[in-house]
Amino acid sequence: MSDNALYTDLSGYYDLMCADINYQAQSNSAHRFHQIFGNGGKRHLDLACGTGPHIQHFQYEGYECSGLDINQPMLDLALQRCPDGLFTLGNMCDYTTAEPYDLITCFLYSIHYSGDLKSLKNCIESTHKALKTGGVFCFNSVDKNHIDNNLSTKHSVDYENSVFSFGSSWFYRGEGEKQTLKLSIDKTTLDQTQQWTDEHPMVALSFTELQNILAPYFDVHVFEHEHDKIAAWDQLSGNAIFVCIKKENAN
Ligand SMILES: C[S@@+](CC[C@H](N)C(=O)[O-])C[C@H]1O[C@@H](n2cnc3c(N)ncnc32)[C@H](O)[C@@H]1O
């Protein structure tokens, strides 16, 4: 099994795995941040868009949406969900756009898929170039120093006569620029259980390091990872929402 099965062979199960995520609240929160900090424009790009759940909500808010993802099976599902969306196969660490955007988002910690610091910097630089004047880049992130290797989440869903159990956990070995997202799927039909596990290599960094990487390109505001209210990051939480406003003269 590849380290990426969930986004390829098993992509049909992705939305089941995310059934508990409140995509509407996440999208509303980014929309509010854009209303407060942004330029009022409606051209939106979702990086690592997956099956397009955020795009569906942004379209409802009147945005003209595009999605970029590195796995075609995820984009196929996104297009089924959002036939009016424009979906492109590509790497968020090396992309260009014909027309710039007003708002670029990247959710579910997907910016960490950049994999290493050099690629993360490329992603940030590409995103800066892809934004219009006053454009906003909004994403969530996890601080490597707050990862608890003993924590994991698990939930189960009944679907088509099977019970699916999905697990996820972060792993950081305490040093370096790599962390892992471990995902597992158990599918039980009658008394037969099939199991899959994915290990996704991701970039690890602290929020201080992340702010320093962003600072030449953006005015950066960091908020608590709450989607129903706006609260400045308390400097303690290990999850946060980054709202980055394009600086015209990146230095
Ligand atoms: C956890 S899913 C998030 C999908 C969606 N944003 C959501 O919130 O449900 C991560 C997505 O990132 C995509 N991905 C991973 N590495 C990528 C890269 N370098 N460039 C673009 N997409 C990438 C995967 O294919 C997958 O669809």
The ligand as an ORCA input file, in Angstrom:
! r2SCAN-3c Opt
* xyz 0 1
  C      -6.153     16.242      4.263
  S      -6.579     16.411      2.576
  C      -7.402     17.965      2.646
  C      -8.393     18.152      1.547
  C      -9.309     19.351      1.741
  N      -8.546     20.589      1.811
  C     -10.158     19.194      2.980
  O     -10.077     20.062      3.871
  O     -10.924     18.210      3.067
  C      -5.039     16.837      1.851
  C      -5.078     17.050      0.352
  O      -3.807     17.581     -0.026
  C      -3.484     17.074     -1.302
  N      -2.034     17.304     -1.487
  C      -1.018     16.677     -0.861
  N       0.160     17.199     -1.259
  C      -0.121     18.190     -2.140
  C       0.674     19.101     -2.894
  N       2.009     19.113     -2.803
  N       0.060     19.987     -3.719
  C      -1.295     19.983     -3.841
  N      -2.110     19.130     -3.142
  C      -1.526     18.253     -2.291
  C      -3.952     15.638     -1.249
  O      -4.094     15.066     -2.520
  C      -5.269     15.795     -0.477
  O      -6.336     15.965     -1.370
*
